[in-house]
């Protein structure tokens, strides 16, 4: 089965094109999610599908990355400092998710089934991921 990015629906592609147009028009400012919904009279789910598709298309087309900030909303960005701040914020969010998954699901599972091959492998791999994300999240450009 093809990856999600390779099985984009035609409607998601239309929504992505529409959102791209609106976001390029708004540059360098960004647009909040509700502004994207209103700008093209799309539903929230259509905007979400369009944004997901747009992120895939951006990589293929070599366009500037699409980021989201609380202050500006969604916008295309090519400023290295702003991109790094966004990337570190996303990594920290994922690190929190992984830590909560380990402590809330994997650790109790390991306590119940400590000799299981699957849980030992999962625990080892997730601890490795956690360690790597922790190093990235603490990175400060000197």
N, C-alpha and C positions, 0 to 999 in steps of 0.2 A: 504494500500500500504506500502511495506517495506521502511525503511529509506534508504537514499542514500548509506550509508556504507554497507547496507545489500543487495544492488542490484548492486554490482560491475560486470562490464562486464568481460568476460574472457580475452579480449585484454588488459584492464586496469590492470588486475592482472599480465599478462605477462610483461607489461611495468614496473609495480611496482617491480617485481622480478628482472628484468634487472637493474633497477636503484639502487635497494638495493645492488646488487652485486658490481656495480661500486662504490657506496658510501662506502661500507665496505672496498673495496680495497684501497680507497683513504684515509681512516682514518689515523691519526687524522685530516688531512687536509680536506678541503671542496672542492666542485666543483661549479663553476658558472653555471647558467642556460644554457648558450650556450655550455659549456663543456659537460653537461649532454646530450644535443641534439646531439652533435658530437660523444660522446663516444659510443653510441649505434645506431647511424644513425636513430634517431627517429625524428618525426616532433615536433614542439613546442606544439601542442595540445596533442600529445601522451605523451610527457614528463609531461605536466600539469595533464593529467588523471592518469598517473603513480604515480606522487607525491601525488595526492589526495588519491588514493588507498593505497599507501604505508603508509600514515599517519594513515589510518584506521587499516591496518595490524599490524603496530607497537604496537598499543594499545593491540591488541589481543595476540601478541607474547611476550610482555614484553621486547621488545628491547629498547635501548636508544632512547630518543626523537630526531626527525629530526627538526633542526632549520635552519634558513637562516640569515646570517649576510652579510652586505655589503662587509666586508673585506674578508671573507672566502667562501661565497656562501652557498650552502646546505651542511649540515654535521650532522652526528650523534653526540650527545653531552651528557655527563654525569656529567659535571662540574656544581655544584649547583649555583655558582655565575654567570656563563655564561647563564644558563637556566633562572635564575631569571631576568637577564638583558633583555633577549629575551622576556620573558613573560610580563614584564613591558612595553616594547616597543610595543608589540601587543595590550595590554590593552589601551595604550595611543592612538594608531591608531584607535581602535574601539570607544574610548571615543570621538575622533574628529568626526568620522562618525555619532555617535548618536547625538552629539551637532548640527551638520550641518543639520541633518534630523529634529530635533526638531525646530530649528530656520527657516529652509527653507521650511518645509512642514507642520508640526504639528501646529506650532504657527499661521501661516496664516489661516489654516483650522479652528482652534479654534476661531479666530477672526471673521470668516464668520459664524460659526455655534456654538456659545458659549454654547447653551443649549443642544447640542446633547450628548446623553449618551455615544456613542462610543468615541467621541473626548475627553470627560472628562476622561474616563477610560484610553485611550491611553496616554494622557498627564500625568496622575498620574503614570502610569507604567513606562513610559520612563524617567520621572524625578527621579524615584526610581533607575532605572538602571544607569542613569547618575551619581547619587550621589554615588552609590556603586563603579562604575568604577573609579570615581574621587578619592575615598579613596584608592583604590588599586594602581592607577597610582602614587599617592604621597607617597606610602609606601617606606621607606628607612630602610634597615636592620641595626639596631643599634648594 
